[in-house]
Amino acid sequence: MPEIRPYRVADRAALYDICVRTADAGGDARGQYSTDELMGDLFAGPYAYLEPELAFVVDDGGSAVGYVVGTADTASFVKSYRDEWITLLDGKYPVPPPPPRTPEQDMVALHYRPERMIVPELADYPAHLHIDLLPPYQGKGFGRRLIDVFQAKARAGVHLGMVTANVRARAFYDRIGFTVLPVPDPGPLTYLGRLSH
């Protein structure tokens, strides 16, 4: 039976693999960018590196098949991302040109602009998270348990930005008590939040 446990450094490759295999609105994004590490470098790696105490995995017999990563304080995380994570990846991704850009350059631009994570309308929900489960492990209660474990440790209201087109994920968040947080001009995202309980 799979179990939830704290993240270990040895889980890093599995985190990156899960991240890219669920990065296309819940579908597989492998091969969409020049490196399959891009999604992990944006949405999994910085959290596991900067705040490993808030990273948890679903372990199915020794390998991670799902995870939750995040921060209890988005503003301090943004500072750490800029000061440490961008430096750590120095030279891996060229600074993209101004728009118009390719889809990959748009993603890399997120890396160089971590301040985008600070959205004034989300101030009552200072924590944020990213959660991904491989398809065979979805719909079995692991997602709810991962978020509960994360939020109990973060001890704060939590928000997330999900791709609006991912309707299956939206139904999941609705079921576990997330509500829409109105944000002006959210682009392709819907922001959801849940207060700590």
Backbone bond lengths (Angstrom), bond angles and torsions (degrees), N, CA, C in turn:
res aa  C-N    CA-C-N  psi(-1)  N-CA   C-N-CA  omega(-1)  CA-C   N-CA-C  phi
1 M - - - 1.469 - - 1.530 109.22 -
2 P 1.323 117.71 125.81 1.468 119.13 178.37 1.527 111.79 -59.54
3 E 1.334 115.00 148.25 1.461 119.65 -179.71 1.520 109.48 -131.35
4 I 1.324 115.52 156.74 1.460 121.39 175.91 1.516 108.43 -96.12
5 R 1.323 115.92 130.99 1.461 120.79 -179.67 1.519 108.87 -143.95
6 P 1.344 117.39 164.84 1.460 120.07 176.14 1.536 111.68 -62.99
7 Y 1.302 115.49 147.91 1.468 122.87 175.41 1.526 110.41 -62.51
8 R 1.329 114.74 143.95 1.471 121.68 172.22 1.532 108.11 -123.79
9 V 1.312 116.80 153.14 1.474 120.56 -179.37 1.530 111.19 -54.98
10 A 1.315 116.95 -32.87 1.471 120.73 179.52 1.533 112.37 -65.21
11 D 1.321 117.74 -13.41 1.470 121.59 179.54 1.526 112.72 -84.47
12 R 1.325 117.82 -4.32 1.469 119.95 -170.59 1.533 112.62 -56.49
13 A 1.331 118.13 -46.98 1.468 120.12 -178.66 1.523 110.83 -61.94
14 A 1.330 117.34 -39.46 1.464 120.69 178.84 1.527 110.57 -65.76
15 L 1.336 117.03 -40.67 1.464 120.40 177.25 1.525 110.31 -57.68
16 Y 1.317 116.65 -47.90 1.460 120.72 -178.93 1.527 110.68 -63.01
17 D 1.322 116.77 -40.29 1.463 120.74 -179.47 1.534 110.27 -65.03
18 I 1.318 117.20 -46.23 1.469 121.03 178.84 1.523 109.44 -61.80
19 C 1.319 116.67 -42.57 1.461 121.47 -177.66 1.527 111.18 -58.69
20 V 1.322 118.34 -51.10 1.467 119.92 -176.86 1.527 110.82 -70.99
21 R 1.321 118.06 -30.98 1.466 120.33 -178.41 1.527 112.77 -75.67
22 T 1.336 117.36 -6.42 1.469 121.10 178.44 1.531 111.47 -126.98
23 A 1.332 117.82 11.65 1.474 121.55 -169.35 1.522 114.77 -85.63
24 D 1.314 118.16 -9.70 1.462 120.38 -179.15 1.535 108.31 -98.69
25 A 1.352 116.19 74.96 1.473 122.32 -176.67 1.527 110.53 50.01
26 G 1.333 115.49 41.48 1.453 121.48 -179.89 1.519 113.49 97.16
27 G 1.334 117.15 -14.33 1.464 121.30 179.67 1.521 111.68 -99.20
28 D 1.318 115.83 -178.47 1.463 123.44 -173.84 1.530 111.05 -79.16
29 A 1.339 115.98 123.90 1.471 120.74 179.62 1.523 112.15 -105.86
30 R 1.338 117.58 10.16 1.465 118.18 179.60 1.524 109.87 -60.12
31 G 1.343 115.28 136.25 1.451 121.06 178.22 1.525 115.05 84.37
32 Q 1.326 118.23 -2.87 1.471 119.99 -178.91 1.526 112.89 -81.24
33 Y 1.326 116.35 -20.78 1.467 120.79 -178.50 1.521 108.54 -126.05
34 S 1.327 117.25 169.80 1.464 120.56 -175.41 1.524 111.78 -65.99
35 T 1.323 117.83 -22.04 1.462 121.39 172.73 1.525 109.00 -138.69
36 D 1.316 116.32 137.86 1.464 120.53 176.97 1.521 111.85 -72.10
37 E 1.329 117.43 -6.17 1.466 120.12 178.39 1.528 112.80 -81.42
38 L 1.325 117.87 -13.40 1.465 120.08 -174.30 1.527 112.08 -57.28
39 M 1.328 117.73 -47.95 1.470 120.12 -177.83 1.533 110.39 -61.58
40 G 1.325 116.91 -43.55 1.455 120.36 178.47 1.517 112.48 -64.46
41 D 1.336 116.34 -39.17 1.464 119.90 179.28 1.525 112.03 -65.33
42 L 1.326 117.11 -24.43 1.462 120.65 179.25 1.524 112.87 -91.83
43 F 1.336 116.80 -43.18 1.458 119.87 -163.94 1.530 115.49 -117.87
44 A 1.317 118.96 -2.99 1.468 120.67 178.48 1.524 111.07 -131.58
45 G 1.337 116.93 -54.36 1.459 122.16 -175.13 1.514 115.74 -53.86
46 P 1.344 119.02 -47.33 1.462 117.69 -176.41 1.527 112.98 -63.01
47 Y 1.309 116.72 -33.34 1.469 120.31 -179.71 1.527 110.51 -72.34
48 A 1.326 116.05 -46.38 1.467 119.74 179.93 1.523 110.89 -62.84
49 Y 1.322 116.52 -33.31 1.465 120.97 -179.14 1.531 111.76 -78.85
50 L 1.342 116.63 -46.65 1.465 120.64 -173.32 1.528 112.80 -84.61
51 E 1.323 117.80 -31.40 1.466 120.76 -177.22 1.533 110.67 -138.19
52 P 1.331 116.78 61.90 1.467 119.38 -176.32 1.526 113.47 -62.39
53 E 1.324 116.83 -23.13 1.467 119.55 -179.45 1.534 112.29 -68.87
54 L 1.335 117.27 -13.86 1.461 121.57 177.59 1.532 111.78 -107.96
55 A 1.315 117.32 15.37 1.466 121.90 179.00 1.528 108.99 -107.56
56 F 1.328 115.16 130.55 1.459 121.73 -179.65 1.527 108.88 -135.23
57 V 1.328 115.77 148.18 1.462 120.19 -179.80 1.523 110.48 -125.55
58 V 1.335 114.55 156.17 1.457 121.67 166.06 1.519 105.61 -91.92
59 D 1.315 116.53 118.43 1.464 123.39 -175.91 1.525 108.28 -105.41
60 D 1.320 115.91 120.29 1.464 120.25 177.23 1.528 108.50 -111.68
61 G 1.301 115.59 79.67 1.464 120.23 176.62 1.508 114.63 76.42
62 G 1.321 117.60 33.65 1.454 120.41 174.70 1.502 115.21 111.73
63 S 1.328 117.81 -13.67 1.466 118.61 177.13 1.518 109.89 -125.73
64 A 1.333 115.15 145.06 1.463 121.34 179.72 1.524 109.73 -75.83
65 V 1.331 115.50 134.61 1.466 122.00 178.86 1.526 111.39 -121.82
66 G 1.331 115.25 -0.16 1.458 121.73 177.71 1.509 108.28 -168.78
67 Y 1.337 116.22 162.83 1.464 118.92 -179.07 1.517 110.45 -158.06
68 V 1.327 114.26 161.29 1.454 122.26 163.55 1.523 106.25 -129.95
69 V 1.324 116.26 135.18 1.464 122.82 175.34 1.519 106.76 -134.44
70 G 1.324 116.26 157.97 1.452 118.41 178.15 1.510 111.89 172.26
71 T 1.310 114.40 -163.24 1.452 121.96 -179.07 1.519 108.84 -141.27
72 A 1.316 116.56 149.59 1.463 121.09 175.52 1.529 111.19 -83.64
73 D 1.325 116.70 -16.92 1.467 121.19 -175.36 1.525 109.02 -142.02
74 T 1.316 115.94 98.39 1.463 120.68 -174.40 1.527 111.69 -58.67
75 A 1.325 117.86 -41.58 1.475 119.96 -176.60 1.523 111.49 -62.80
76 S 1.329 118.10 -42.91 1.466 119.33 179.83 1.525 110.62 -71.94
77 F 1.338 117.23 -32.65 1.461 120.55 176.83 1.532 110.74 -63.01
78 V 1.330 116.54 -42.11 1.472 120.66 179.60 1.524 110.07 -58.82
79 K 1.317 116.46 -42.14 1.474 120.13 179.07 1.533 110.39 -63.80
80 S 1.337 116.98 -45.08 1.469 120.51 178.81 1.522 111.39 -64.01
81 Y 1.332 116.61 -39.00 1.462 120.75 178.36 1.522 109.37 -59.30
82 R 1.331 115.79 -49.00 1.466 119.36 -178.96 1.528 111.03 -64.38
83 D 1.338 117.43 -45.43 1.464 120.84 -174.03 1.529 113.46 -74.97
84 E 1.341 116.83 -33.73 1.465 119.38 -172.27 1.527 114.14 -114.16
85 W 1.342 117.58 -49.40 1.466 119.85 -172.29 1.528 111.62 -70.72
86 I 1.327 117.63 -44.47 1.467 119.43 179.06 1.529 109.51 -61.78
87 T 1.330 116.38 -39.79 1.470 120.44 178.19 1.519 110.94 -64.33
88 L 1.332 116.59 -42.81 1.461 121.12 -178.74 1.529 111.72 -60.46
89 L 1.329 116.73 -36.95 1.472 120.93 -178.16 1.524 112.02 -93.59
90 D 1.331 117.52 14.44 1.461 122.42 -174.92 1.520 112.21 -46.21
91 G 1.329 115.49 122.60 1.457 120.96 175.99 1.511 114.81 87.37
92 K 1.326 119.10 -11.16 1.471 120.18 -178.16 1.525 111.01 -68.26
93 Y 1.333 115.79 -38.04 1.467 120.66 -179.38 1.525 109.37 -125.43
94 P 1.335 117.81 124.39 1.461 119.07 177.71 1.531 110.33 -65.40
95 V 1.336 116.10 144.49 1.465 120.10 176.02 1.524 107.56 -62.23
96 P 1.337 117.38 125.52 1.469 118.83 -175.54 1.527 112.00 -74.15
97 P 1.326 116.21 156.87 1.469 120.57 177.53 1.532 109.41 -73.18
98 P 1.339 116.91 170.16 1.464 118.50 172.70 1.534 109.98 -64.53
99 P 1.343 117.07 160.62 1.479 118.93 177.07 1.519 110.37 -59.72
100 P 1.336 116.99 154.46 1.468 127.35 2.51 1.527 111.95 -75.93
101 R 1.339 114.88 144.91 1.460 121.25 -177.10 1.519 110.01 -130.89
102 T 1.314 115.18 166.57 1.463 120.49 172.61 1.535 108.27 -74.30
103 P 1.333 118.00 162.76 1.468 119.74 175.98 1.533 112.05 -56.00
104 E 1.333 117.35 -37.96 1.466 119.36 178.73 1.530 111.04 -66.30
105 Q 1.321 117.33 -42.27 1.469 119.78 178.68 1.527 110.71 -63.67
106 D 1.333 116.65 -34.88 1.470 119.59 175.99 1.525 110.74 -62.22
107 M 1.334 116.91 -40.91 1.463 120.14 178.92 1.525 110.57 -66.86
108 V 1.320 117.64 -44.38 1.466 121.17 179.77 1.531 110.12 -62.76
109 A 1.330 116.67 -33.68 1.468 119.95 178.13 1.527 110.94 -60.13
110 L 1.328 117.77 -31.85 1.468 120.63 176.65 1.525 110.62 -61.08
111 H 1.329 115.74 -39.51 1.470 121.36 -179.68 1.524 110.93 -59.97
112 Y 1.314 116.59 -40.57 1.468 120.00 -176.10 1.533 113.05 -86.14
113 R 1.332 117.04 -0.60 1.467 120.06 179.92 1.535 110.53 -130.82
114 P 1.342 117.40 61.75 1.465 118.40 -177.95 1.531 112.92 -62.73
115 E 1.328 117.12 -21.71 1.466 120.11 179.65 1.528 112.50 -60.56
116 R 1.330 117.14 -15.98 1.461 120.91 176.88 1.523 111.25 -60.05
117 M 1.353 116.62 -22.31 1.470 120.89 -178.29 1.525 112.32 -72.59
118 I 1.324 117.52 -17.55 1.463 120.07 -179.46 1.528 108.14 -89.80
119 V 1.318 114.94 107.14 1.469 122.51 -178.13 1.529 106.87 -118.45
120 P 1.339 117.98 114.82 1.473 120.03 -173.59 1.531 113.83 -52.63
121 E 1.330 116.89 -35.92 1.466 120.22 -177.73 1.521 113.31 -67.27
122 L 1.338 117.57 -11.32 1.467 121.59 -178.27 1.523 112.41 -101.63
123 A 1.333 117.28 11.91 1.469 121.28 -173.07 1.527 113.56 -58.97
124 D 1.333 117.88 -29.98 1.466 119.99 179.12 1.527 112.36 -76.82
125 Y 1.306 116.85 -4.82 1.471 123.29 -179.49 1.528 107.59 -127.11
126 P 1.339 118.21 71.76 1.471 120.63 -169.90 1.526 114.69 -68.18
127 A 1.326 117.86 -24.39 1.468 120.41 178.63 1.526 109.22 -83.39
128 H 1.329 116.69 153.40 1.464 119.19 167.57 1.520 109.54 -143.61
129 L 1.318 115.72 160.08 1.460 119.81 -174.69 1.520 111.52 -142.92
130 H 1.338 113.51 163.81 1.466 123.52 169.08 1.526 105.81 -129.50
131 I 1.311 116.02 133.10 1.460 120.78 -179.37 1.519 108.86 -132.78
132 D 1.318 116.29 136.99 1.461 121.63 177.37 1.517 109.62 -146.10
133 L 1.323 114.91 139.21 1.466 122.54 175.06 1.516 108.18 -131.79
134 L 1.326 116.93 138.83 1.458 119.55 173.62 1.528 108.75 -62.99
135 P 1.344 117.95 146.62 1.469 120.69 -172.69 1.535 115.66 -49.93
136 P 1.342 120.96 -41.55 1.471 117.58 -178.29 1.533 113.81 -63.53
137 Y 1.314 117.35 -15.04 1.471 121.03 -176.80 1.527 112.31 -105.14
138 Q 1.324 116.57 2.92 1.456 120.54 178.37 1.532 109.80 -82.60
139 G 1.334 115.29 151.94 1.455 119.93 177.32 1.517 114.70 74.88
140 K 1.330 116.68 16.71 1.471 120.45 -177.89 1.531 112.41 -118.61
141 G 1.333 117.22 10.99 1.457 120.62 176.99 1.517 115.05 94.44
142 F 1.341 117.45 -6.73 1.473 119.39 -177.55 1.532 111.70 -69.03
143 G 1.333 117.03 -37.07 1.457 119.99 -179.33 1.522 111.59 -61.37
144 R 1.312 116.23 -47.41 1.469 120.81 178.44 1.526 109.94 -59.87
145 R 1.327 116.95 -44.70 1.466 119.93 -177.90 1.530 111.42 -66.32
146 L 1.339 117.66 -39.96 1.461 120.33 177.66 1.527 110.84 -60.30
147 I 1.328 116.72 -46.27 1.466 119.80 -178.42 1.521 110.42 -66.44
148 D 1.327 117.59 -39.58 1.470 119.96 177.97 1.530 111.08 -61.82
149 V 1.333 116.97 -43.19 1.468 120.93 179.06 1.530 110.18 -63.88
150 F 1.321 116.02 -45.11 1.465 120.61 178.93 1.529 110.50 -60.20
151 Q 1.324 116.62 -48.67 1.461 118.99 -173.90 1.529 111.49 -69.86
152 A 1.318 117.51 -33.09 1.464 120.04 176.14 1.521 110.57 -63.59
153 K 1.326 116.87 -37.16 1.469 121.22 179.36 1.530 111.12 -76.53
154 A 1.338 117.35 -39.00 1.470 121.12 -178.22 1.530 111.50 -73.24
155 R 1.322 116.65 -28.67 1.472 122.70 179.54 1.528 111.94 51.38
156 A 1.324 115.94 49.38 1.463 120.63 -179.65 1.522 109.30 -157.09
157 G 1.340 114.52 159.48 1.451 118.45 169.31 1.519 108.89 -62.58
158 V 1.333 116.05 141.82 1.469 120.33 -173.54 1.523 109.85 -122.28
159 H 1.336 115.47 143.77 1.454 120.11 173.54 1.522 109.71 -125.95
160 L 1.317 114.99 165.89 1.462 121.14 173.59 1.511 107.43 -152.00
161 G 1.311 115.06 156.24 1.455 121.50 173.69 1.513 107.49 -112.71
162 M 1.323 117.02 119.58 1.465 119.35 179.92 1.521 109.45 -115.59
163 V 1.318 115.33 149.26 1.462 120.38 176.72 1.526 107.42 -64.39
164 T 1.323 116.23 120.65 1.460 121.06 -174.38 1.523 112.14 -55.30
165 A 1.332 116.95 -32.48 1.465 120.61 -178.45 1.532 113.11 -67.48
166 N 1.321 118.01 -15.39 1.466 120.99 -177.32 1.533 109.48 -84.25
167 V 1.332 115.91 76.10 1.461 120.45 -172.93 1.537 112.34 -67.38
168 R 1.313 117.08 -28.14 1.470 119.19 179.36 1.530 110.28 -66.52
169 A 1.330 115.91 -42.80 1.467 119.50 177.46 1.521 110.29 -63.99
170 R 1.314 116.96 -39.41 1.463 120.23 -178.83 1.526 110.72 -60.79
171 A 1.328 117.35 -42.14 1.467 120.45 178.94 1.532 110.37 -61.26
172 F 1.324 116.39 -38.63 1.475 120.90 177.64 1.523 110.97 -62.19
173 Y 1.330 117.15 -49.24 1.463 120.07 -178.53 1.535 111.48 -62.99
174 D 1.324 116.55 -39.00 1.464 119.59 177.39 1.531 110.17 -59.76
175 R 1.318 116.73 -42.60 1.472 121.33 -178.01 1.518 112.64 -62.47
176 I 1.342 117.17 -32.60 1.467 118.28 -174.53 1.536 112.69 -101.36
177 G 1.337 116.11 17.41 1.453 119.22 168.27 1.514 117.35 95.99
178 F 1.333 118.09 13.84 1.464 119.99 173.78 1.527 109.17 -82.49
179 T 1.327 115.45 146.66 1.461 120.66 177.02 1.530 109.14 -126.66
180 V 1.321 115.53 157.67 1.467 120.97 -179.46 1.528 109.45 -69.33
181 L 1.326 115.29 134.15 1.460 122.21 175.35 1.526 107.11 -108.07
182 P 1.345 118.04 113.79 1.462 119.83 -176.80 1.528 111.28 -66.80
183 V 1.311 115.38 124.27 1.466 122.87 178.26 1.525 106.97 -130.18
184 P 1.347 118.51 127.35 1.462 119.09 178.41 1.528 111.05 -62.60
185 D 1.313 116.01 136.14 1.467 122.79 175.70 1.531 112.25 49.61
186 P 1.352 117.88 62.97 1.463 119.86 -177.92 1.529 114.14 -77.66
187 G 1.336 117.38 -1.94 1.463 119.00 -178.96 1.523 110.69 66.13
188 P 1.353 117.39 -138.03 1.471 119.70 -176.45 1.527 113.15 -80.82
189 L 1.340 117.38 4.95 1.458 121.09 -174.76 1.523 112.57 -104.90
190 T 1.323 114.60 154.03 1.458 122.65 165.75 1.517 105.66 -115.78
191 Y 1.331 116.62 129.80 1.466 120.41 178.12 1.525 109.61 -95.26
192 L 1.328 114.76 132.17 1.455 121.72 -179.03 1.513 108.76 -126.03
193 G 1.337 116.72 151.47 1.458 119.93 179.62 1.514 112.03 -143.55
194 R 1.329 114.62 156.34 1.460 121.74 174.93 1.519 107.90 -143.32
195 L 1.325 116.04 127.10 1.463 119.71 177.74 1.517 109.64 -72.45
196 S 1.329 117.03 155.81 1.457 119.64 179.52 1.512 108.96 -69.12
197 H 1.337 114.56 148.67 1.458 118.33 -179.75 1.503 111.18 -140.99
